[in-house]
Amino acid sequence: MFGMSDPATVLTQMRRYASEARYEMAEVMASELTQRMIADKERDITKQDLLVQGLRDLANILEIRGKEKVEKLKLSLKASKELSKQRSKLAKLHKDAGDSNSAKATLANKADDEVQTGRVFALMGKKGKAMKKFARANKLRKHHLEACTETVGTEFMISGHLRKGAKHGRRLVDAMNAAGAVNRSGETFQLLPEGQRPAEVTSLISRVAPWSAASAGMPEQARDRLSQKLVELQSQIQRIESGEQAANAALSAAVDKLNPTMDYHSFSRS
């Protein structure tokens, strides 16, 4: 089915389905592909890398489908657990082959994978487990913007307020500061945190704005810092549009350093 003899082609087609929000078909393809590849005990580095990519895709797709069918969330956690195992095997294969840089690059995605698992725990209402995953991601990659954003979002979603969110709010502002200036890419505006996926600024502002409202309950000092940062980001967008600020000074360097992964979370919001 689906031409499984060519895993790279299957991944490409599956990602096309995901980008078109055809998640059921994407899930079937990713599930069958990864099952077949796990059964192949003679995987070389190339096949192992494709397996890791497939498991990461599967975990993300199941997360998105879990918003409508809760049972998919447990399957996402299962895929994430297998991903962790196979990611370590891939790093070891690279290391045994004398390619330490590729081994490090393989493990560099671990922080993003921890965030993805944390989001699933949050959707399941398991706040403690979610927070541990986000904290782990932030430890693996300091000022991890997505991890810091999800931490505040999970606190607000599950607790219904941010009265205990001052520390989380400060860390989110620190992560946004560490991400540098706003850059323009086509018609979108992005933050480009080093070694992380680009963050679309307009979407980030829209998501964070409710947390900076007095009604959210975040302690005043942290709330003020968050509000000021949002105003600053919006101001940077306006300056770029008027030509007062460089549009993409950091873009090329950041993209060159980025270890790209598919951002299924952005698909689910579009």
Secondary structure as UniProt FT lines:
FT   TURN            2..5
FT   HELIX           7..19
FT   TURN            20..21
FT   HELIX           23..39
FT   TURN            41..42
FT   HELIX           45..66
FT   TURN            67..68
FT   HELIX           71..96
FT   TURN            97..98
FT   HELIX           100..108
FT   HELIX           110..123
FT   TURN            124..125
FT   HELIX           127..140
FT   TURN            142..143
FT   HELIX           145..159
FT   TURN            163..164
FT   HELIX           166..178
FT   STRAND          183..185
FT   TURN            186..187
FT   STRAND          188..191
FT   TURN            194..195
FT   STRAND          199..200
FT   HELIX           201..208
FT   HELIX           209..212
FT   HELIX           214..216
FT   HELIX           220..242
FT   TURN            249..250
FT   HELIX           251..257
FT   HELIX           264..269
//
